[in-house]
Amino acid sequence: MPYSDDNYRPSLSTPQTPFRLGYLGRLTEDKGLRVVLRALDELNQEGIHYRFIVGGNGPLRDEVCRRSYVDYKGLIPHNQA
């Protein structure tokens, strides 16, 4: 069988089984969080289903929490991470 990328591409998600991404850390721009949010916004616009689970606190908290795909868990102590 000839090589084809389609044979090796996993399906990303379906509405019934969204994939999950996570972030745990300070919610600041210098951690690259705005870059991640822009990328996730693009996936969201393309209809790819996922949940972004976020733990932490910082100046970008409100920006993170207003997105419909975010499950915000708040500040998580080091001994529980």
Secondary structure by P-SEA (a helix, b strand, c coil): ccccccccccccccccbbbbbbcccccccccaaaaaaaaaaaaaaabbbbbbbbbbbccaaaaaaaccccccccccccccc
